[in-house]
Amino acid sequence: MGHWVRGVDFNVVKKHVSGPQGVRGRNSDNTLLRETLSWEPSIPLEDGLARTYAWIETQVEERLSRSEVTRSIGGVA
């Protein structure tokens, strides 16, 4: 199955497991959330992941940029 994040295509291979492996909650059932808080996610998971990836990428780039500036003026990053 082909997917993309930030315009990059990649393949995802699904592997069926016969029962729970590790963390029980691999799928999000928002029923209790909706009933208790009258709230539910407003964007699809794929969009949220893409936004999160973009934010993390920006944070890493900014940190690397600051690190380069510090090194260029003789400091220690």
N, C-alpha and C positions, 0 to 999 in steps of 0.2 A: 504494500500500500504506500503510495507516494504522499508525502507531506511537505510543507514548506514553512519556514520561519524566516522572516525578513528577506523573502525572495530567494532563499537557498533551498533547493530540492534535496530531500533525503528519503531513504527507504526505511520503513518501519516493519519489522518482522514480528508478527504476533505469535506467541507460543502459549498453547493451552496448558494449564496446570490442573490437576485433578481436584485440588482443594486449596484452602488458604495457605499462603506461603508468606511468612513474616507478618507485616502489618495487616490487620484485619480490614481496615477501611481503604481499599484500593479504589473504590468508586464513591463518588459523592452523592449521597441521598439527602437532599435538602428539605425533606418533608418536615422534620423536627424544627429546623431553622425557620422555615416559612410559618409553621404553626406557632412557635414560641415568640419570635421577634417580628412576625409579619414582614419579613424581608427575604429577598432572594437575589442571587447574582443578576446584575443588569447587563452583563456582556458574556458572550460565549467563552468557554475555557480557552479555546485556541487563541482568541483575541487577547485574553488576559495574559496568557503565556508569552505572546509576541510582545506585548507592552512591557512585561517584566524583563524579558530578554533585552529589549532595547534599553531599559533603564540600567540594568546591570552592565551592559556594554559601555554605556556612557560613563558610569562610575569608574569602571576599570580604565577607560581611556583618559579620564581626567586625572586619576591617580598616577598613571604612567606619565602623563604630561608634566605633572608637578614634580615627579621624581626626576625627569630629564632636566627640568629647569634647575632643580637643586644641585644636581651633579654638574651642570654647566657653570655654576658659580662657585664650585669647589666644596660644596657641602656634602653631607652624607645623606642618602635617601633612606 
